[in-house]
């Protein structure tokens, strides 16, 4: 589908017309350049706005208002693509065409989000100390939770380790900066968000464009001073290592957790991304992958194993859990599979199965209103006209074995991270 883009009161507005759903979704995104020193505040401010609002004084009042909007559903979250960060407010609500009511539900939806975003509780023009204390405490509690759950702790520490040479480490919660947060610092971040960030409004559903134009014009004021995001890289920069780092972290655990982090050299080539997503599926992204069928099923070395590709960080992570005695054998087995892929040991059947799996994922995502919205937001961030399922399927089907091996040969091992029991070092 082709996105309809326009500027209303200095705000970029993107309409995504689709008629098959009885609901509509409204997304208000604030885009900025990610900064490690304010990354905590950027992640915290969404919860603060939901729970410390001037109009919706309690969570019960907030939920009651959503119920009055015919069961509207609110979701706020942060995501980043490379160094581009987005604070996202989503509202899903029934299309008024299916209601026998005089209320202009679209106008009510916009006014609700405006109240949520622009009317936090303040004292002397600052976000309150109570609100600040609460979100900071929640961040510390999250760190505590991560330290108690061994799997989460292992992954969190692996990500910190592999990011230790990055120019701008983006991890939340970042304990180093937590103690620096005050209601002054979080107010400064919040004011930058609402006053300076590039604000975009996305609306998806059976759209009456003229009505929406008027509602947006009446609801939001001019934002002529918004920043430009054209210079922000959609690939997160890092400094390549000359040799892989090997890190061992000891803990009170009965099984070993191993992470192998492979980097792909930074690229803005969208074809590379598509190839890498498919390559990840072949290597370890699903139950028919090489890692699963060889390391787990054939060699029976691990309890589970999988790979995931984080395109924001150009990072392929292979994660597995196993008995301590099998650590080295499994690590060598994984490296051998990567070497096999590099020299083209991929069958036609493996490629076909992986393509079918990936296509099913896109079909499923495009079949939900929220999934289709997010696919189109990502398409807009890539400066494309919109997400078209048929085009995506055709592009996936044209990926060749030669392209897969060429990208595989650009992967390099950055980090081997072992999260193991202390006694393992002697085995």
PAVO-305434 format. One record per residue (C-alpha): residue in three letters; z, y, x; residue number from 1. Coordinates in steps of 0.02 Angstrom, whole numbers, plus 32768, in hexadecimal, padded with zeros to 4 digits. Example, Ala and Ser with C-alpha at 12.3 -4.5 7.8 and 13.67 -1.06 7.14 Angstrom:
// PAVO-305434
 type   c3   c2   c1 seq
  ALA 8186 7F1F 8267   1
  SER 8165 7FCB 82AC   2
END
This chain:
// PAVO-305434
 type   c3   c2   c1 seq
  UNK 8000 8000 8000   1
  UNK 7FDE 80B0 803B   2
  UNK 8071 8126 804B   3
  UNK 8065 81CF 7FF5   4
  UNK 80B2 8251 8068   5
  UNK 80DA 8307 8048   6
  UNK 8151 8394 8077   7
  UNK 81C6 83D9 7FF2   8
  UNK 823F 8466 8021   9
  UNK 8228 8438 80D8  10
  UNK 8255 8381 80B8  11
  UNK 81DD 82F2 80DD  12
  UNK 81C7 828D 803E  13
  UNK 8174 81E2 803B  14
  UNK 8145 818C 7F97  15
  UNK 8126 80D1 7F94  16
  UNK 80D3 80AA 7EED  17
  UNK 80EB 7FF9 7EAD  18
  UNK 80EC 7FC9 7DF5  19
  UNK 812E 7F17 7DF1  20
  UNK 81EA 7F41 7DF2  21
  UNK 825D 7F80 7D69  22
  UNK 82C8 7FD8 7DEC  23
  UNK 82A8 8068 7E61  24
  UNK 82F5 808C 7F09  25
  UNK 831C 8132 7F59  26
  UNK 833E 813C 8013  27
  UNK 8377 81D8 806F  28
  UNK 8369 81C4 812B  29
  UNK 83A6 8239 81B3  30
  UNK 834B 821A 8257  31
  UNK 838A 824E 8302  32
  UNK 8387 821A 83B7  33
  UNK 840D 8199 83DC  34
  UNK 8495 81D1 8454  35
  UNK 8519 815C 849B  36
  UNK 859F 81E4 8496  37
  UNK 858A 8203 83DC  38
  UNK 8555 8153 83A9  39
  UNK 8603 812C 8366  40
  UNK 8606 81C7 82F7  41
  UNK 8556 81A5 82B9  42
  UNK 858C 80F8 827F  43
  UNK 8630 8134 8235  44
  UNK 85F3 81C8 81D1  45
  UNK 85A5 815D 8148  46
  UNK 8649 8106 811C  47
  UNK 86A2 81AD 8126  48
  UNK 862C 81FB 80A6  49
  UNK 863F 8169 802E  50
  UNK 86FD 8164 8036  51
  UNK 872D 821B 8049  52
  UNK 86C2 8278 7FCC  53
  UNK 86F2 8318 7F74  54
  UNK 86A9 82E1 7ECE  55
  UNK 86C6 8224 7ED7  56
  UNK 8779 8229 7F14  57
  UNK 8795 816C 7F15  58
  UNK 8728 80D2 7F27  59
  UNK 874E 80AA 7E70  60
  UNK 8707 8152 7E3A  61
  UNK 866D 8135 7EA6  62
  UNK 8650 8089 7E5A  63
  UNK 866D 80CD 7DAB  64
  UNK 85E6 814F 7DC7  65
  UNK 856F 80C7 7E03  66
  UNK 8595 8064 7D65  67
  UNK 856C 80FE 7CFD  68
  UNK 84C2 8100 7D54  69
  UNK 849E 8059 7CFE  70
  UNK 84E4 7FF0 7D8C  71
  UNK 8490 804C 7E1B  72
  UNK 84B2 8001 7EC6  73
  UNK 84DA 8067 7F60  74
  UNK 84C0 802F 8012  75
  UNK 84D4 809A 80AD  76
  UNK 84B2 805D 815D  77
  UNK 847D 8090 820B  78
  UNK 83E8 8047 8267  79
  UNK 838A 8076 8302  80
  UNK 82DE 8051 8346  81
  UNK 82DF 806E 83FF  82
  UNK 8330 8118 841C  83
  UNK 830D 8150 8369  84
  UNK 83A6 8146 82F8  85
  UNK 83AC 814C 823B  86
  UNK 843E 816B 81C7  87
  UNK 8404 811F 8124  88
  UNK 8442 8135 8071  89
  UNK 83F1 80BF 7FF2  90
  UNK 8405 80C1 7F35  91
  UNK 83B7 803F 7EC3  92
  UNK 83B0 8069 7E0A  93
  UNK 8355 8038 7D6B  94
  UNK 82B0 8090 7D48  95
  UNK 82D0 8102 7CB4  96
  UNK 8232 80BD 7C61  97
  UNK 8298 8024 7C34  98
  UNK 832B 8085 7BE8  99
  UNK 8340 80C8 7B3A 100
  UNK 83A0 815F 7B73 101
  UNK 8389 821A 7B7F 102
  UNK 83D7 8227 7C2C 103
  UNK 8361 824E 7CBB 104
  UNK 839B 81BF 7D2A 105
  UNK 832E 81F3 7DBC 106
  UNK 837D 829F 7DC0 107
  UNK 842A 8251 7DB1 108
  UNK 8404 81DC 7E43 109
  UNK 83D1 826D 7EB4 110
  UNK 8468 82D5 7E82 111
  UNK 84DB 8242 7EA4 112
  UNK 849A 822C 7F56 113
  UNK 84A0 82E7 7F73 114
  UNK 8557 82EB 7F3F 115
  UNK 857D 8255 7FAC 116
  UNK 852B 829D 8047 117
  UNK 8551 8357 8037 118
  UNK 85FF 835C 7FEA 119
  UNK 867C 8305 805B 120
  UNK 8733 8336 8057 121
  UNK 8753 83C2 80D3 122
  UNK 87E3 842E 810D 123
  UNK 87C0 84D4 8162 124
  UNK 8708 84A5 816F 125
  UNK 872E 8403 81CA 126
  UNK 8728 8350 818E 127
  UNK 87DC 8322 816D 128
  UNK 884F 82D7 81F0 129
  UNK 887B 824B 8176 130
  UNK 87C4 8219 8163 131
  UNK 87AB 821E 8220 132
  UNK 8846 81B5 8240 133
  UNK 880D 8133 81C1 134
  UNK 875F 8118 8208 135
  UNK 87A1 8114 82BB 136
  UNK 8824 8094 8287 137
  UNK 879D 802C 8233 138
  UNK 8739 802E 82D6 139
  UNK 87D0 7FF0 8338 140
  UNK 87ED 7F6A 82B5 141
  UNK 8738 7F33 82C9 142
  UNK 8752 7F24 8385 143
  UNK 87ED 7EBD 8362 144
  UNK 878C 7E4C 82ED 145
  UNK 8705 7E36 8370 146
  UNK 8787 7E04 83F0 147
  UNK 87D2 7D80 837C 148
  UNK 872F 7D2E 8347 149
  UNK 86F2 7CD7 83E4 150
  UNK 863A 7CCF 83B4 151
  UNK 8637 7D89 8389 152
  UNK 8699 7DB6 8425 153
  UNK 8621 7D54 8493 154
  UNK 8588 7DA8 8449 155
  UNK 85D7 7E56 844F 156
  UNK 8605 7E42 8507 157
  UNK 8559 7DFA 852F 158
  UNK 8506 7E94 84E3 159
  UNK 8578 7F07 8547 160
  UNK 854D 7EA7 85E5 161
  UNK 8491 7EA8 85CE 162
  UNK 8498 7F62 85A1 163
  UNK 84F9 7F95 863B 164
  UNK 845F 7FDE 8691 165
  UNK 8417 8035 85F9 166
  UNK 8401 80F0 85FC 167
  UNK 8451 8103 8551 168
  UNK 84BF 806E 851E 169
  UNK 84C3 8065 8460 170
  UNK 8554 7FF6 842B 171
  UNK 85C9 800C 8397 172
  UNK 865B 8013 83A1 173
  UNK 8657 805B 8451 174
  UNK 870D 8054 8487 175
  UNK 86EE 80CD 8518 176
  UNK 86C6 815B 849F 177
  UNK 8739 812E 840E 178
  UNK 87CF 8188 8456 179
  UNK 8768 8228 8462 180
  UNK 8746 8232 83A6 181
  UNK 8799 82C0 8347 182
  UNK 8778 830F 829F 183
  UNK 8721 839A 8301 184
  UNK 86AA 8320 8358 185
  UNK 8680 82BE 82BB 186
  UNK 8668 8360 8259 187
  UNK 85EE 839C 82DF 188
  UNK 858A 82FA 82CF 189
  UNK 858C 8304 8211 190
  UNK 8550 83B9 8211 191
  UNK 84C5 838E 828A 192
  UNK 8492 8300 8216 193
  UNK 8484 8369 8179 194
  UNK 8443 8408 81CC 195
  UNK 83D7 83D5 825F 196
  UNK 839F 831F 824E 197
  UNK 82F2 82FA 820E 198
  UNK 8312 82D1 8158 199
  UNK 829A 825E 80FC 200
  UNK 829F 8226 8048 201
  UNK 824E 8182 8018 202
  UNK 8234 814D 7F63 203
  UNK 81EE 80A3 7F33 204
  UNK 81C4 8062 7E85 205
  UNK 815C 8091 7DED 206
  UNK 8154 8149 7E1A 207
  UNK 8131 81E6 7DB6 208
  UNK 8102 8253 7E4A 209
  UNK 8106 82FB 7DF2 210
  UNK 81B2 82D9 7DAA 211
  UNK 81F5 82A5 7E53 212
  UNK 81AB 833E 7EA7 213
  UNK 820A 83AE 7E30 214
  UNK 82AF 834E 7E3D 215
  UNK 82AA 8354 7EFB 216
  UNK 827B 840C 7EFB 217
  UNK 830B 8436 7E85 218
  UNK 838B 83C8 7EDE 219
  UNK 8377 83EC 7F97 220
  UNK 8372 848E 7FF6 221
  UNK 82FB 84BF 8081 222
  UNK 830C 8469 812C 223
  UNK 8298 84CD 819B 224
  UNK 8308 84B5 8233 225
  UNK 82F8 83F6 8237 226
  UNK 82DB 83A7 82E1 227
  UNK 823B 8350 8314 228
  UNK 8244 8297 833C 229
  UNK 8195 8286 8385 230
  UNK 81D7 8280 8437 231
  UNK 8256 81F5 8417 232
  UNK 8226 814B 845E 233
  UNK 8221 80B8 83E5 234
  UNK 8249 8046 8478 235
  UNK 82F7 8053 84C2 236
  UNK 82ED 807A 857C 237
  UNK 8343 800E 85FE 238
  UNK 8341 7FFB 86BB 239
  UNK 82F8 7F51 86ED 240
  UNK 8360 7EE6 8764 241
  UNK 8315 7EA4 8804 242
  UNK 836E 7DFD 87E9 243
  UNK 83C6 7DB5 874F 244
  UNK 8480 7DD7 8740 245
  UNK 84F1 7D42 8721 246
  UNK 8595 7D66 86C8 247
  UNK 8623 7CEE 86A0 248
  UNK 86AA 7D21 8626 249
  UNK 8740 7CB1 860B 250
  UNK 87A0 7C9C 8569 251
  UNK 880A 7C21 8508 252
  UNK 8779 7BBE 84C1 253
  UNK 8750 7B06 84AE 254
  UNK 8693 7B18 84B3 255
  UNK 8620 7B7E 8521 256
  UNK 85B2 7C09 84DE 257
  UNK 851B 7C35 8547 258
  UNK 84A3 7CC8 8536 259
  UNK 8401 7CDB 8595 260
  UNK 83B6 7D88 8585 261
  UNK 82FD 7D9D 85A9 262
  UNK 82B1 7E4A 85AE 263
  UNK 8200 7E7D 8583 264
  UNK 81C3 7F14 85E7 265
  UNK 81C9 7FB0 857B 266
  UNK 812B 7FC4 8515 267
  UNK 80F1 802C 8482 268
  UNK 8068 7FAE 845C 269
  UNK 8082 7F76 83A7 270
  UNK 801C 7ED9 83C5 271
  UNK 8098 7EA6 844C 272
  UNK 8124 7EB3 83CC 273
  UNK 80C8 7E46 834F 274
  UNK 80A2 7DC4 83D4 275
  UNK 8155 7DC6 8413 276
  UNK 819B 7DAA 8364 277
  UNK 812B 7D10 8352 278
  UNK 8154 7CD6 8402 279
  UNK 820E 7CDF 83DB 280
  UNK 81F5 7C6E 8343 281
  UNK 8199 7BEE 83AF 282
  UNK 821E 7BF2 8437 283
  UNK 82BC 7BEC 83CD 284
  UNK 82AF 7C4E 832C 285
  UNK 82B8 7BC0 82AE 286
  UNK 82DA 7B05 8296 287
  UNK 822D 7ACF 82D7 288
  UNK 823A 7B36 8376 289
  UNK 822D 7AF1 8426 290
  UNK 82E3 7B15 844E 291
  UNK 8322 7ABF 83B2 292
  UNK 82B3 7A25 83BB 293
  UNK 82C6 7A0A 8477 294
  UNK 8370 7A4B 84B0 295
  UNK 83CF 7A1C 8412 296
  UNK 8372 798B 83C1 297
  UNK 8320 7932 8454 298
  UNK 8398 7956 84E4 299
  UNK 8432 7968 8472 300
  UNK 8483 79E6 84E8 301
  UNK 84BD 7A6C 846D 302
  UNK 8514 7A7D 83C6 303
  UNK 8499 7B04 8395 304
  UNK 8417 7B70 83E9 305
  UNK 83A7 7BFE 83B2 306
  UNK 834C 7C97 83F3 307
  UNK 8339 7D45 83AB 308
  UNK 82CC 7DD6 83DC 309
  UNK 8314 7E86 83D4 310
  UNK 827B 7EF7 83E0 311
  UNK 82EA 7F92 83EA 312
  UNK 8326 7F58 8494 313
  UNK 828D 7EF1 84C8 314
  UNK 8308 7E60 84D3 315
  UNK 82F3 7DA6 84B2 316
  UNK 839E 7D54 84A6 317
  UNK 83B5 7C97 84AD 318
  UNK 8461 7C62 8472 319
  UNK 84AE 7BB4 846F 320
  UNK 8557 7B5D 845F 321
  UNK 857E 7ABB 84B8 322
  UNK 85FB 7A51 8516 323
  UNK 862B 7A97 85C1 324
  UNK 85E3 7A02 8620 325
  UNK 8532 7A26 85E1 326
  UNK 8527 7AE0 860A 327
  UNK 84B9 7AD9 86A5 328
  UNK 8446 7A52 8661 329
  UNK 842A 7AB4 85C0 330
  UNK 8409 7B57 861D 331
  UNK 8387 7B02 868A 332
  UNK 833A 7AB2 85F0 333
  UNK 8327 7B5D 859D 334
  UNK 82D8 7BA7 8639 335
  UNK 825F 7B14 8640 336
  UNK 8228 7B34 858C 337
  UNK 8206 7BEB 85B4 338
  UNK 81A1 7BB3 864C 339
  UNK 813E 7B39 85DF 340
  UNK 8113 7BC4 8565 341
  UNK 80D9 7C32 85F4 342
  UNK 805A 7BB1 862E 343
  UNK 801A 7B95 857E 344
  UNK 8075 7AF8 854A 345
  UNK 8070 7B29 8493 346
  UNK 8018 7ABA 8416 347
  UNK 7FA7 7AF4 8389 348
  UNK 8022 7AA7 830F 349
  UNK 80B5 7B0A 8358 350
  UNK 8054 7BAC 8348 351
  UNK 801B 7B84 8297 352
  UNK 80CB 7B56 825D 353
  UNK 8114 7BF5 82AA 354
  UNK 808E 7C62 825A 355
  UNK 80B0 7C12 81B1 356
  UNK 816B 7C31 81C5 357
  UNK 814F 7CE8 81F4 358
  UNK 80D6 7D06 8165 359
  UNK 8153 7CBC 80EA 360
  UNK 81D5 7D36 812D 361
  UNK 8164 7DCC 810E 362
  UNK 8133 7D8C 8061 363
  UNK 81EB 7D78 8033 364
  UNK 8217 7E26 8074 365
  UNK 8184 7E77 801C 366
  UNK 81B5 7E22 7F7A 367
  UNK 825B 7E80 7F6F 368
  UNK 8269 7F39 7F4C 369
  UNK 82E4 7F59 7FD9 370
  UNK 8281 7EEF 8054 371
  UNK 81DF 7F47 802A 372
  UNK 8235 7FF0 803B 373
  UNK 8275 7FC5 80E9 374
  UNK 81CC 7F82 8122 375
  UNK 817C 8026 80ED 376
  UNK 8203 808F 8141 377
  UNK 81E3 8031 81E4 378
  UNK 8128 8049 81CA 379
  UNK 8144 8104 81B3 380
  UNK 81AD 810B 8252 381
  UNK 8119 80BC 82AC 382
  UNK 80AA 8146 8265 383
  UNK 8048 80CB 81FB 384
  UNK 8006 80E6 814B 385
  UNK 8072 805F 80FD 386
  UNK 8098 7FA5 80FB 387
  UNK 800B 7F39 80B9 388
  UNK 8038 7E81 80AD 389
  UNK 7F85 7E44 80B7 390
  UNK 7F67 7EA8 8156 391
  UNK 8007 7E63 81A3 392
  UNK 7FD5 7DB0 8179 393
  UNK 7F27 7DC9 81C2 394
  UNK 7F6F 7E13 8261 395
  UNK 7FE9 7D82 8277 396
  UNK 7F5F 7D02 825B 397
  UNK 7EF5 7D4F 82E7 398
  UNK 7F7C 7D3B 836D 399
  UNK 7F37 7CC5 83F0 400
  UNK 7F89 7C4A 8467 401
  UNK 7F49 7CB5 84F7 402
  UNK 7FA3 7D4F 84B3 403
  UNK 8044 7CEC 84A0 404
  UNK 8041 7CAD 8552 405
  UNK 8011 7D58 8597 406
  UNK 80AA 7DA9 8546 407
  UNK 8118 7D15 8579 408
  UNK 80E6 7D33 862E 409
  UNK 8128 7DE4 8623 410
  UNK 81D5 7DA9 85EF 411
  UNK 8257 7DA9 8679 412
  UNK 8308 7D66 867D 413
  UNK 8384 7DF6 8681 414
  UNK 842F 7DA8 865E 415
  UNK 8485 7CFF 8658 416
  UNK 852B 7D15 85FD 417
  UNK 85AA 7C87 85F1 418
  UNK 8640 7C93 857C 419
  UNK 86A6 7BFC 85AF 420
  UNK 8751 7BAD 85C7 421
  UNK 87A8 7BD5 866B 422
  UNK 87A8 7B1F 86A4 423
  UNK 86EA 7B16 8697 424
  UNK 86D6 7B68 8740 425
  UNK 871A 7ACB 8794 426
  UNK 86A7 7A51 873A 427
END
